[in-house]
Amino acid sequence: MLTDMVTCSVMILSQSQVLYFFLSLSQKKTKTKQKANQRRRRRSRKRRRKRKRKKR
């Protein structure tokens, strides 16, 4: 009985850890995408400013 309980608890723990791992991965992906978007926006803004100066 004791061994069965231990194996069940270990299985539950491993499942929860896997879930947290996947959640953290998805969060990291979204964060990196947001950072990339911010960088692109900054670059585009800089380009727009340069174009305006050239027109003048």
Buried (B, 14 or more C-beta within 10 A) or exposed (E): EEEEEEEEEEEEEEEEEEEEEEEEEEEEEEEEEEEEEEEEEEEEEEEEEEEEEEEE
